[in-house]
Amino acid sequence: MELSEIASISGKGGLFKVLKPGKTGVLLESLDASKTRIIASPNQRLSLLSEISIYTTTKEGTVALESVLKKIHQDFKNDLGVDANSDNNELKAFLKSVLPEFDENRVYVSDIKKLVKWYSVLQEQAPEIFVEKPEVTK
């Protein structure tokens, strides 16, 4: 599985695997134990994880979520030292240790909580995301 196959829906907790587009929306399956299937209608805000970035204070202005997730995996593996219920200052310190240049004015604590939750789900349900793929040379 790749981040381009995993989505988040605004207003719904959790992550979803994109199964296939349909006539009335996109068929999704939850990435939790229930494996609930739903159809996301066109009026729902669906975001593929491969398209999400985190604001930074660098010249580029953002860094891809995939890069941040891989850095978390590289630095912490299975023990983040925080969870989504941790103190706000602990969550900010955690992200600062992974991404020192994150924009503290534009990245909210709720975003960091979401990042921590998503990392845990991905670690459990799609660990292949964290494996570096060898570059193909022609």
C-alpha positions as CSV (number, residue, x, y, z in Angstrom):
1,M,0.0,0.0,0.0
2,E,1.2,3.6,-0.7
3,L,0.1,6.9,0.7
4,S,-1.6,7.7,-2.6
5,E,-4.1,4.8,-1.8
6,I,-4.9,6.1,1.7
7,A,-7.3,8.9,2.4
8,S,-8.7,11.1,5.2
9,I,-12.2,12.5,5.1
10,S,-12.9,15.8,6.8
11,G,-15.3,15.3,9.7
12,K,-14.6,11.5,10.0
13,G,-11.9,10.1,12.2
14,G,-9.4,7.6,11.0
15,L,-7.9,6.7,7.7
16,F,-9.4,4.9,4.7
17,K,-8.0,2.7,2.0
18,V,-9.3,3.9,-1.5
19,L,-10.8,0.8,-3.1
20,K,-12.3,2.3,-6.3
21,P,-14.2,5.3,-7.7
22,G,-17.9,4.8,-8.2
23,K,-20.7,6.6,-9.9
24,T,-21.8,8.3,-6.7
25,G,-18.5,8.7,-5.1
26,V,-15.4,6.8,-4.0
27,L,-15.6,3.4,-2.3
28,L,-13.4,3.4,0.9
29,E,-12.5,0.9,3.5
30,S,-11.5,1.9,7.0
31,L,-8.0,1.0,8.1
32,D,-9.1,-0.2,11.5
33,A,-10.2,-3.6,12.7
34,S,-13.8,-3.1,11.6
35,K,-12.9,-2.7,7.9
36,T,-16.1,-0.7,7.4
37,R,-16.8,0.2,3.8
38,I,-18.3,3.6,3.0
39,I,-18.9,5.7,-0.1
40,A,-17.4,9.2,0.1
41,S,-19.7,11.5,-1.9
42,P,-18.4,14.3,-4.1
43,N,-19.4,16.9,-1.5
44,Q,-17.2,15.4,1.2
45,R,-13.6,16.7,1.5
46,L,-11.4,13.7,0.8
47,S,-7.6,14.1,1.0
48,L,-5.1,11.5,-0.2
49,L,-2.2,11.4,2.3
50,S,0.2,11.7,-0.6
51,E,-1.2,15.2,-1.3
52,I,-0.9,16.5,2.3
53,S,2.0,18.7,3.4
54,I,3.0,20.4,6.7
55,Y,3.7,24.1,6.8
56,T,7.3,25.1,7.5
57,T,9.3,28.3,7.8
58,T,11.6,27.3,5.0
59,K,11.8,28.9,1.6
60,E,9.7,26.1,0.1
61,G,7.0,26.7,2.7
62,T,5.9,23.1,3.2
63,V,7.2,19.6,3.5
64,A,5.4,16.4,2.3
65,L,3.6,14.4,4.9
66,E,5.4,11.3,3.6
67,S,8.8,12.8,4.4
68,V,7.7,13.6,7.9
69,L,6.2,10.1,8.5
70,K,9.5,8.5,7.3
71,K,11.5,10.8,9.6
72,I,9.3,9.8,12.5
73,H,9.8,6.2,11.7
74,Q,13.6,6.6,11.3
75,D,13.9,8.4,14.7
76,F,11.3,6.7,16.8
77,K,10.1,3.4,15.2
78,N,7.3,2.1,17.4
79,D,7.8,4.3,20.5
80,L,6.9,7.9,19.8
81,G,6.9,8.9,23.5
82,V,3.7,10.8,22.9
83,D,0.1,10.0,21.9
84,A,-2.8,12.0,20.8
85,N,-3.8,12.7,24.4
86,S,-0.4,14.1,25.4
87,D,0.1,17.6,26.7
88,N,0.1,20.3,24.0
89,N,3.6,21.3,24.8
90,E,4.8,17.7,24.6
91,L,3.2,17.3,21.2
92,K,4.8,20.5,19.9
93,A,8.2,19.4,21.2
94,F,7.7,16.1,19.5
95,L,7.1,17.7,16.1
96,K,9.9,20.1,16.7
97,S,12.3,17.2,17.2
98,V,11.2,15.6,13.9
99,L,10.7,18.8,11.9
100,P,12.5,21.7,13.6
101,E,11.3,24.2,10.9
102,F,7.6,23.5,11.2
103,D,5.6,26.7,11.3
104,E,4.2,27.0,14.8
105,N,1.7,29.7,13.7
106,R,0.1,27.5,11.0
107,V,0.4,24.0,12.4
108,Y,-2.1,23.6,15.2
109,V,-1.9,21.1,18.1
110,S,-4.9,19.3,16.5
111,D,-2.8,18.8,13.4
112,I,0.0,17.2,15.5
113,K,-2.5,15.0,17.2
114,K,-3.8,13.8,13.8
115,L,-0.2,13.2,12.7
116,V,0.4,11.0,15.8
117,K,-2.8,9.1,15.3
118,W,-2.2,8.6,11.6
119,Y,1.4,7.4,12.2
120,S,0.1,4.7,14.7
121,V,-2.5,3.5,12.3
122,L,-0.1,3.4,9.4
123,Q,2.5,1.6,11.5
124,E,0.0,-1.1,12.3
125,Q,-2.0,-1.4,9.1
126,A,0.5,-0.4,6.4
127,P,4.1,-0.7,7.6
128,E,5.3,-1.1,4.0
129,I,4.9,2.7,3.7
130,F,8.0,3.2,5.8
131,V,10.3,0.9,3.8
132,E,12.6,2.8,1.4
133,K,12.1,1.7,-2.1
134,P,15.2,1.2,-4.2
135,E,15.5,3.6,-7.1
136,V,15.0,2.1,-10.5
137,T,17.8,3.1,-13.0
138,K,17.5,2.7,-16.7
